[in-house]
């Protein structure tokens, strides 16, 4: 397989970070945003869904107000590499983890959708991108979140290894 490389001006191959938060700017509501660290500015993202291939789940520690906060990073391959970052204790993270734990085939694209709840709550709905069918999971506040992350990450690694091999030969990217 030959990968075509587009020549000319481009953005550097850095991931685009999407943060989950219900907010409003200039009368427009949004559920996730980018953050321009250089200008210390929130940039609302109006789309509610992100379609792509889940490639990794990571736990990241970030300091906020002199406290360590654990974040769930959901790495998505799409037209760019996106990292959806949310607090591990949020309803978004928990609803995502419950749904992603039901996915068996990570070679198919998924849609991660931010859905508004009451007040500042944001939930995650996960869909099969081809069929537009929601991957429905029952709410379980007592779920073992770390075990779910570990299980999904293991399946993602196996899926990644399998997708790089066709007829016994590795695919070069």
N, C-alpha and C positions, 0 to 999 in steps of 0.2 A: 504494500500500500504506500503510495506516495502522497505526502502532505504538501499541499500548495501553500507557499508562503507569500503573503501579499506584501509587496514592496511599497515604500513611500512613508509618509507621515503616519504615525500611530500613537496610541497610548502605550506606556510601558506595561509589561505583563504582570502588573500588580493586581491582587484581588480587589474587588469592589466590596466594601463592607456595608451591609444593611443592618440597621439597628431597629429593634422592635419597640414601638412606643405609640400610644394613641395620643395624637396631638392636633393642634390647629394652628395655622399660620395664615394671616390675611383672610380669615373667613373660610379657608379650605381645610378640611380635615384630612388627616393621613394616619397610617398605621405603622409605617416604617420610614426610615430616613437614612441618608448618608450624612457623614459629618466631615466638614472641611476643616481639618486640624490647623491648617495655615491661617485661615481667616476666622477660626473659632465660630463656625457657622453651621447650623442645622439646615440640610437641604431635603425637604420633604420628597418622598417618592409616592406618586399618586396611584401607581399600579398596586393592586392588592395581591397579585400572584407572581410567583417566580417559577418558570418552567426550566428544568434541567435535570442533570444526573447527579444524585447525591454521591459524593466521592469520599467523604470523611466526616466524622464527628470528633470534635476535640473539646476538652475542657481547658479553659484559659483563666488565669487569675489576673484580675485588673484591680489596681488600687483606686478607691473612690472615697473621698472624705476620710483619709487615713485608715481605711479598712480594706482588707482584701475581699474582693467579690469574685465568686466563681461564675464564669460565663460559659454557655454552650455555644460553640462555633459549629455551624452546619455549612460544610464546604460543598458548593454546587457548581458543576461544570455546565456552562451554557454558552452564549455568544462571548462571554468573558467568564473569568472565575469569580464567583460571588461567595462571600462569607456572611451568612446570616448570624448575627451575634445577639444573644439574649441571655438574661439571667437564668441560671439553672433552676431557680425556685419559682420562675414565672409560670403562669398558666399557658403561655405560648410554648415554652420549652416542654412542659409536661404533656400537653395535648399533642405536640409533635412527636415526642418519644413514644407515647402510647400507640399512635398510628404507624410510625415507622417500624415499630417492633413487629407489625403484621406483614410487612413487605418481605417477599421471598426473592424477588428478581430485581436486582439493582442495575440490570443492563437496560432497563426501560426508563424513559424520562418520567419524572413526577412533577406535580405542581404543588408548591408550598404556598398556601394562601393565608394571609393575615385576616382575621375576622374580629370585628369589634364586639366586645362584651359591654357590660355596664361600667360606668365611670371610666377608669383608666385601664381596664382589663382588655387584653388582646389574646385571642385563642388562635390556634393553628389548625387549619383543615388541610389534609393531604389528599391529593387526587392522582389517579392514573392519568397521565397526560394524553395517552392515545384514546382511551374510552371516556374520559372526563368523569369517571366514576369515583366518588369519594371513598377513601379507605377509612371505614368507620370503626372506631374503637370505643369501648365502654370506658367511662371515667373511673379511675382507680387511684384515689389519693394516697393509698398505701403501697403503691408500686415501688419496686426496688429500682430506682432511677439509674444508679450506677451499673447495675447488672444489665439493664436494657441497653445502655450506651455501649457496654463491653460486648454484648451479643451482636448488636447492629454493626459495630466497628469490625468485629471478626468476620461477619458475613460480607461486609463491604470489601475487606481485604481479599477474601476468597473470590468474590465476583470480579474484582480488579485483576487478579492474577489470571482468571479464566478468560477474561475479555482480551487480554494481551496475547493470547496464543490462538492461532488459526492454523490448522493442519500441522501442528507441532512446531511452527516457526513463530518467533516473537514478532510482534508488530512494532515498528519503530515510529515514534512520534516526533 
